[in-house]
Amino acid sequence: MVDLQQQYRKIKPEMDAAIQAVIDSAAFVKGAQVEQFARNLENYIGSRHVIPVANGTEALQIALMALGLRPGDEVITPTFTFIATAEVVALLGLTPVVVDVEWGTMNMSVEAVKRAITPKTKAIVPVHLFGQCAEMEPLLALAKEHHLYVVEDTAQAIGAQYTFSDGHTAQAGTMGNIGCTSFFPSKNLGCYGDGGALFTNDDTLAEAIRTIANHGMKVRYHHDMVGVNSRLDTIQAAVLDTKLPHLDEYIAARQRAAAYYDRAFAGCSKILTPERSQNSTHVYHQYTLRITGTDRNKVREALTAAGVPAMIYYPIPLHLQKAYQDPRYKAGDFPVAEQLAASVLSLPMHTELDDEQLAYITEHVLRAVEA
């Protein structure tokens, strides 16, 4: 699914030098490279503040803590997403309210969000799924109308740009009150371990986020609030800072691979290729098909037999997960998400795919769906 070894080999000299510099300094925690990476990422995405943390899940948790949400407050999130989005809501004693998604883009349905807002709603967490932004302009308008916070989960879409109706653009993660991302190795900007970050243009929120991530401390051993211990280690910051200048190149490589897939599958009625939002670029963290008119699982088995990895993101929507069973929801309540869970199939998508590999993959996909 991802070829991180070849990606590393292409930047080996600069990467090795960056890692060696950290080892030579022995500043493995809070070394200079952490702050340097944060400043460089601020410049790249256009955010006033970037606060690196240990991973993407903790970024989401810290974001909700910084907003001062309290047990019982409702947080709206899509039911078709990775579990972390709802996990942190539940861990904080908040109430996750899940909504359906759009069949085409697979992102959060704005109409579903409208119907889900109650007097207890305090925040919306749109997930920029698979590499393109959710419909942020109407979501931000809803949030303003109802005095809600917006926390963007941009773990899969760093580098994607959203265009508003007045023509101005913004990077994924910079439009809401807080943006959260993950630097898991397979991400478009990935480190060599775990890592994450929060983005905000709000000075007060930035101070709260930094304090919470540092055991609730502003001054050493003076704990002003309940916090956590969440920090990006220096080696991972050096890895990310080395990769950051290549991010646009990585995105372009993924877009080229996606265009190849699009052309190859254009004439097959059993394959629906990813639909692009009219307002967002797509950076293709995943290239996710929807298989129709045949058994998706048998297609995947055939691909596995041919040596083609394929993954199902995600096989069970949040409202059907055992840990999140809720009397408010039952099977059939979110038909789009449930249909997607039964039909999606993600193909290999990374920076090192060449035409020979793409030809092999697409040949076997077409053969499998017609079998």
C-alpha positions in Angstrom: 0.0 0.0 0.0 2.9 2.4 0.8 6.6 2.2 -0.3 8.4 4.2 2.5 11.7 2.5 1.8 12.0 3.8 -1.8 10.8 7.3 -0.6 13.6 7.3 2.0 16.3 6.2 -0.5 15.5 9.2 -2.7 16.3 11.6 0.2 18.7 9.4 2.1 21.7 11.9 2.4 19.6 14.8 3.7 17.5 12.5 6.0 20.6 10.8 7.5 22.2 14.1 8.1 19.1 15.5 9.8 18.8 12.5 12.1 22.5 12.4 12.9 22.4 16.1 13.9 19.8 15.2 16.6 21.9 12.3 17.8 25.0 14.5 18.0 23.1 17.1 20.0 21.5 14.5 22.3 18.5 16.8 22.6 16.0 14.1 22.0 13.1 15.9 23.6 12.2 19.5 22.9 15.3 19.9 20.7 15.7 22.9 18.4 14.3 20.9 15.4 10.9 20.7 17.0 10.4 24.5 17.0 12.1 24.8 13.5 9.6 22.3 12.1 6.7 24.1 13.7 7.7 27.4 12.2 8.2 25.9 8.7 4.9 24.1 8.8 3.2 27.4 9.9 4.6 29.0 6.8 3.5 26.1 4.5 -0.1 25.9 5.6 -0.6 29.5 6.5 -1.5 29.0 10.2 -0.5 31.5 12.9 0.3 28.6 15.3 1.4 25.0 14.8 1.8 23.0 18.0 3.5 19.6 17.5 2.2 16.7 19.7 2.8 13.0 20.1 0.1 11.7 17.6 -3.0 12.7 15.8 -5.4 11.1 18.3 -3.9 13.2 21.1 -4.2 16.2 18.9 -7.9 15.7 18.7 -8.2 15.1 22.4 -6.2 18.2 23.3 -8.3 20.3 20.9 -11.5 19.4 22.6 -9.9 20.0 26.0 -8.7 23.4 24.9 -12.2 24.4 23.9 -13.4 23.8 27.5 -16.1 21.3 26.6 -17.8 19.6 29.5 -19.4 16.1 30.0 -22.7 16.0 28.2 -21.8 18.5 25.5 -22.6 17.1 22.1 -19.9 16.9 19.3 -21.0 16.1 15.8 -18.8 13.9 13.7 -19.3 11.6 10.6 -20.1 8.0 11.2 -17.8 6.9 8.3 -14.3 7.7 9.6 -11.5 6.2 11.6 -12.4 5.5 15.2 -10.1 8.2 16.7 -12.6 11.0 15.8 -15.3 9.6 18.1 -12.8 8.0 20.6 -11.6 11.2 22.0 -15.1 12.5 22.4 -16.1 9.5 24.4 -12.9 9.5 26.5 -13.6 13.1 27.6 -17.2 12.2 28.7 -18.7 14.2 25.8 -21.5 12.9 23.7 -20.6 11.8 20.2 -23.4 12.6 17.7 -22.7 10.8 14.4 -24.1 11.9 11.0 -24.2 10.4 7.5 -21.8 11.3 4.7 -22.2 12.0 1.0 -22.1 9.1 -1.4 -19.8 10.8 -3.9 -17.1 12.5 -1.8 -17.7 10.3 1.3 -17.3 13.4 3.4 -19.7 14.7 6.1 -23.1 15.6 4.8 -23.9 19.3 5.6 -27.7 18.5 5.5 -27.2 15.7 8.1 -25.3 18.1 10.3 -28.1 20.6 10.2 -30.6 18.0 11.3 -28.3 16.9 14.2 -27.8 20.2 15.9 -29.5 20.5 19.3 -29.2 23.0 22.2 -26.5 20.7 23.6 -24.3 20.8 20.5 -21.0 22.5 21.1 -18.7 21.5 18.3 -18.5 20.0 14.8 -15.6 17.8 13.8 -15.5 17.5 10.0 -13.1 14.8 8.7 -11.3 15.6 5.5 -11.5 12.0 4.4 -9.0 10.3 2.0 -7.4 13.6 1.0 -10.0 16.3 0.2 -11.7 18.8 2.4 -15.3 18.5 3.6 -17.7 21.3 2.6 -16.2 23.8 4.9 -18.0 27.0 3.8 -21.5 25.8 4.7 -20.2 24.0 7.8 -18.6 27.2 9.0 -21.8 29.1 8.3 -23.7 26.6 10.4 -21.2 26.9 13.2 -21.4 30.6 13.2 -25.2 30.6 13.2 -25.4 28.2 16.2 -22.3 29.4 18.0 -20.4 26.2 17.6 -16.7 25.3 17.5 -15.2 23.6 14.5 -12.3 21.2 14.9 -11.0 20.0 11.6 -9.6 16.4 11.4 -7.1 16.8 8.6 -5.0 13.7 9.3 -5.5 12.5 5.7 -5.6 15.8 3.9 -2.6 18.0 4.8 -1.7 20.1 1.7 -5.3 20.1 0.4 -6.7 23.5 -0.5 -10.3 24.6 -0.2 -11.7 27.4 -2.3 -14.5 29.6 -0.9 -17.3 31.2 -3.0 -15.5 34.6 -2.9 -12.4 33.0 -4.5 -10.1 32.9 -1.5 -8.4 29.7 -0.6 -7.3 28.1 2.6 -5.4 25.0 3.5 -7.0 22.0 5.2 -6.9 22.4 8.9 -6.7 26.2 9.0 -10.4 27.1 8.5 -12.0 26.1 11.8 -11.1 27.1 15.4 -8.5 24.3 15.5 -7.1 21.9 13.0 -5.6 18.5 13.9 -3.3 16.2 11.9 -1.3 13.0 12.2 2.2 12.3 11.0 1.8 8.5 11.1 4.4 7.1 8.7 1.9 6.3 5.9 0.5 9.8 5.9 1.3 12.2 3.0 3.6 14.0 5.4 4.7 11.1 7.7 7.5 10.7 10.2 9.4 7.5 11.2 7.2 6.8 14.2 4.2 8.6 15.7 3.6 12.3 15.6 0.8 14.9 15.3 0.1 18.6 15.5 -2.6 21.2 16.1 -3.1 24.3 14.0 -4.9 27.5 15.1 -5.0 31.2 14.3 -6.3 32.0 17.8 -3.6 33.2 20.2 -5.7 32.2 23.3 -6.4 28.7 22.0 -2.8 28.3 21.1 -1.7 29.1 24.6 -4.2 26.7 26.1 -3.1 23.9 23.7 0.5 24.4 24.6 -0.3 24.3 28.3 -2.5 21.2 28.1 0.1 19.3 26.0 2.7 20.1 28.7 1.0 18.6 31.8 -1.0 21.8 32.2 2.1 23.8 32.9 3.1 27.3 31.7 5.7 27.7 34.4 7.7 24.6 35.4 6.0 22.7 38.2 3.1 25.2 38.3 0.1 23.3 36.9 -2.7 25.7 35.9 -5.1 23.1 34.4 -5.4 19.4 34.0 -3.2 18.5 31.1 -1.5 15.6 29.3 2.0 14.7 28.3 2.1 15.0 24.5 5.1 16.1 22.5 6.8 15.4 19.2 10.2 14.0 19.8 13.2 15.7 18.1 14.1 13.0 15.7 10.6 12.8 14.4 10.6 16.6 14.0 13.9 16.4 12.0 12.4 13.7 9.8 9.3 15.8 9.1 11.2 19.0 8.5 13.3 17.2 6.0 10.2 15.8 4.2 8.2 19.1 4.3 10.0 20.7 1.3 9.1 17.6 -0.7 5.4 17.6 0.3 4.1 19.3 -2.9 6.2 16.9 -5.0 4.7 14.0 -3.0 1.2 15.3 -3.5 1.8 15.7 -7.3 3.0 12.1 -7.5 -0.1 10.9 -5.8 -2.3 12.9 -8.1 -0.5 11.5 -11.1 -1.1 7.9 -9.8 -4.8 8.8 -9.2 -5.2 10.2 -12.8 -3.8 6.9 -14.1 -6.3 4.9 -12.1 -9.1 7.2 -13.3 -8.3 6.6 -16.9 -7.9 2.9 -16.4 -11.3 2.4 -14.7 -13.3 5.0 -16.7 -15.1 2.4 -18.9 -16.0 -0.1 -16.1 -19.5 0.2 -14.9 -18.7 -1.9 -11.7 -16.1 0.6 -10.5 -16.9 4.1 -9.2 -13.8 6.2 -9.0 -13.4 8.8 -6.2 -15.6 11.8 -6.8 -13.8 15.2 -6.4 -15.3 18.0 -4.5 -15.9 21.1 -6.6 -14.3 23.2 -3.8 -11.3 21.2 -2.7 -8.1 19.9 -4.2 -7.5 16.2 -3.6 -4.1 15.0 -2.2 -5.0 11.3 -2.3 -4.0 9.9 1.1 -6.1 7.0 -0.2 -7.5 6.2 -3.6 -10.8 4.6 -2.7 -13.1 2.9 -5.2 -16.7 1.9 -4.7 -17.4 -1.5 -6.1 -20.9 -2.1 -7.5 -22.6 -5.0 -9.1 -20.2 -7.6 -7.7 -18.9 -8.8 -4.4 -16.3 -6.4 -3.0 -14.8 -9.0 -0.7 -14.2 -11.4 -3.5 -12.5 -8.7 -5.6 -10.2 -8.0 -2.7 -9.4 -11.8 -2.3 -8.6 -12.0 -6.0 -6.3 -9.0 -5.7 -4.5 -10.5 -2.7 -4.0 -13.7 -4.7 -2.4 -11.6 -7.4 -0.1 -9.8 -5.0 -2.0 -6.5 -5.1 -2.6 -5.1 -1.6 -6.1 -3.6 -1.1 -7.6 -2.3 2.0 -11.1 -1.6 3.3 -11.4 1.9 4.9 -13.7 1.5 6.8 -15.6 -1.8 7.1 -17.8 -0.8 10.1 -19.3 2.7 10.6 -19.0 4.2 14.0 -22.6 3.7 15.0 -22.3 -0.1 14.4 -19.1 -0.5 16.4 -19.5 -2.5 19.6 -17.8 0.1 21.8 -20.0 2.9 20.5 -23.4 1.2 20.5 -26.1 3.8 21.4 -29.8 3.3 21.7 -30.2 6.4 19.5 -28.8 4.6 16.5 -29.4 1.3 14.8 -28.5 -0.4 11.5 -30.2 1.4 8.6 -30.1 4.8 10.2 -27.1 5.9 8.1 -27.6 4.2 4.8 -24.9 6.0 2.8 -22.2 5.1 5.3 -23.4 1.5 5.6 -23.4 1.2 1.8 -19.9 2.6 1.6 -18.7 0.2 4.3 -19.9 -2.6 2.1 -18.5 -1.3 -1.2 -15.3 0.7 -0.7 -11.9 -0.6 -1.6 -8.6 1.3 -1.4 -5.8 0.6 -3.8 -2.0 1.2 -3.4 -1.4 4.9 -3.2 2.0 6.4 -2.6 4.8 8.6 -4.0 6.7 5.8 -5.6 4.1 4.2 -7.9 5.4 3.9 -11.5 3.5 3.1 -14.7 4.5 -0.6 -14.6 3.1 -1.0 -11.1 0.0 0.9 -12.0 -0.6 -1.2 -15.1 -0.3 -4.4 -13.1 -2.7 -3.1 -10.4 -5.3 -1.8 -12.8 -5.2 -5.0 -14.9 -5.9 -7.2 -12.0 -8.6 -4.9 -10.6 -10.5 -5.0 -13.9 -10.0 -8.7 -14.1 -11.3 -9.2 -10.6 -14.5 -7.2 -10.9 -15.4 -8.9 -14.2 -14.7 -12.4 -12.9 
